[in-house]
Amino acid sequence: MIVRQGGTSEPSIQLAGGPAPGQTSTQRDTANQMLDATEANLKKIAGKPLTSNQQEMVNQTRQFIQQSKAAVEAGDLERARTLAWKAQVLSEELVKPEK
């Protein structure tokens, strides 16, 4: 092998981070489905009397929804999915029947 001006004939490689192209739409769809389920849960409890703790959970859920949507807009789909999941978990807690 002959090396010319400090170069070699080795192939160059590029390292790229982030999800594969097909994953981005899947992550976006997953986040949107979780947000839809969350919104549906919040509608189920709309108009019902809530304790202060439950009202705080509703407020936190709404914050997670807003943050998730902002993350989607920014292209941070992993963060969007995580925030949507948190919102959904809280909303599911709110609609559970009391024991």
C-alpha positions as CSV (number, residue, x, y, z in Angstrom):
1,M,0.0,0.0,0.0
2,I,1.3,3.4,-0.9
3,V,0.5,6.4,1.4
4,R,0.4,9.7,-0.3
5,Q,0.5,13.0,1.5
6,G,-0.5,11.4,4.8
7,G,-3.7,9.8,3.3
8,T,-4.6,6.1,3.0
9,S,-6.9,4.2,0.8
10,E,-9.0,3.1,3.7
11,P,-12.7,3.7,3.2
12,S,-14.2,6.5,5.3
13,I,-17.1,5.9,7.6
14,Q,-19.6,8.3,9.0
15,L,-21.0,7.9,12.5
16,A,-24.5,9.2,12.9
17,G,-26.6,9.3,16.1
18,G,-30.3,9.2,16.5
19,P,-32.9,6.8,15.4
20,A,-33.1,5.2,12.0
21,P,-35.5,6.9,9.6
22,G,-38.3,4.4,10.1
23,Q,-38.0,4.7,13.9
24,T,-38.8,8.4,13.9
25,S,-42.3,8.0,12.6
26,T,-42.9,5.1,15.0
27,Q,-41.7,7.1,17.9
28,R,-43.9,10.1,16.9
29,D,-46.9,7.8,16.4
30,T,-46.3,6.2,19.8
31,A,-46.1,9.5,21.5
32,N,-49.3,10.8,19.8
33,Q,-51.2,7.6,20.7
34,M,-50.2,8.0,24.3
35,L,-51.2,11.6,24.3
36,D,-54.6,10.8,22.7
37,A,-55.2,8.2,25.5
38,T,-54.2,10.7,28.1
39,E,-56.6,13.3,26.7
40,A,-59.4,10.7,26.7
41,N,-58.7,10.0,30.3
42,L,-58.7,13.7,31.2
43,K,-62.1,14.0,29.5
44,K,-63.5,11.1,31.6
45,I,-62.8,13.1,34.8
46,A,-63.8,16.5,33.5
47,G,-66.4,18.1,35.7
48,K,-65.9,15.6,38.5
49,P,-65.0,16.9,42.0
50,L,-61.3,16.3,42.5
51,T,-59.2,16.4,45.7
52,S,-56.3,18.8,45.8
53,N,-53.9,15.9,45.1
54,Q,-55.9,14.8,42.1
55,Q,-56.0,18.4,40.8
56,E,-52.2,18.6,41.1
57,M,-51.9,15.4,39.1
58,V,-54.1,16.9,36.4
59,N,-51.9,20.0,36.3
60,Q,-48.8,17.8,36.1
61,T,-50.4,15.7,33.4
62,R,-51.1,18.8,31.3
63,Q,-47.5,20.0,31.7
64,F,-46.2,16.6,30.5
65,I,-48.6,16.9,27.5
66,Q,-47.3,20.4,26.6
67,Q,-43.7,19.3,27.0
68,S,-44.2,16.2,24.9
69,K,-45.8,18.2,22.1
70,A,-42.9,20.7,22.3
71,A,-40.4,17.9,22.1
72,V,-42.1,16.5,19.0
73,E,-41.9,19.9,17.4
74,A,-38.2,20.1,18.3
75,G,-37.6,16.7,16.8
76,D,-36.7,15.2,20.2
77,L,-38.9,12.1,19.7
78,E,-37.4,10.0,22.5
79,R,-38.1,12.8,25.0
80,A,-41.6,13.3,23.5
81,R,-42.4,9.6,24.0
82,T,-41.1,9.6,27.6
83,L,-43.1,12.6,28.5
84,A,-46.2,11.2,26.8
85,W,-45.7,8.0,28.8
86,K,-45.5,10.0,32.0
87,A,-48.7,11.9,31.2
88,Q,-50.5,8.7,30.3
89,V,-49.5,7.0,33.6
90,L,-50.7,9.9,35.6
91,S,-54.0,10.1,33.7
92,E,-54.6,6.4,34.2
93,E,-54.1,6.8,37.9
94,L,-56.8,9.6,37.9
95,V,-59.4,7.4,36.2
96,K,-58.8,4.3,38.3
97,P,-61.9,3.5,40.4
98,E,-61.3,4.3,44.1
99,K,-61.0,1.4,46.5
